[in-house]
C-alpha cells in the first residue's frame, strides 16, 4: 500500500513570500489532516477535511493560511504571506473515517522562513 | 480544551535498561489513545493504540502501554531498550475514530550502546 505522499520535502523562503505544499493521501481515505509541527513540540492540527468538506479549521490562521481539497483526493496548503514563526514541519495524514487502523502520516515538508 | 502532557522531554538510557514514558490527558469522557514514534529523518509511525477492552495494550517492537482510566494516564513501557529505539515518542488522544489527534509535546529517547 502506498503511503501518504507530500511535496516538497524542504522549502526555504523569505518572510512575506508565499508557499504551497501538496499532499496525496492513501487511496480511499476520506479524511485528510494537515498538522503543523514546530521544533520541540508535538504536531498541532491546522485543518481536517472529510472528502472535500472542512470538518475542523479552528486552529488555522485564516488571515494567511488556506487549504483546499478539490475532488476529495489530494490537497494543497498555502501560506501567504509567510512569517518567521511559520518555520515548522507541515505534516499531512489520512485515515478511514470509521476504522480502527489509525492514521497514516506523510514524511512532511520542512519549511524554513528567513 | 483537551490536552496531553508527556512527563519527560528527554530521556537517556543505556541498552537493556527498562523504559517507561509517562502520558496524561485531560478529558473526562471516552477517548482513544495512541503512541507514535518518529525515528530520525522518518515519518510518524503508530506504535500502539487503545480504543476499548483490555487496558494493557501490546504494540510493535516489544512496546506496551497501560491505560489507567482513574489516573487519565497511558504510559508506554518496554522491558529492555535497544540502540535502535532512539527516537522521539508522542502520545496522542482523539475523542472519536477519525477525529483529530491531540498530541503531547513529545519525549526524545536516546539509547546509548
Interface residues (C-beta under 8 A of the other chain):
Chain A: X3 X4 X31 X33 X35 X40 X41 X42 X43 X44 X45 X48 X56 X91 X93 X95 X96 X97 X98 X99 X100 X102 X103 X105 X106 X107 X108
Chain B: X4 X34 X36 X42 X43 X44 X45 X46 X49 X51 X90 X92 X97 X98 X99 X100 X101 X102 X103 X104 X105 X106
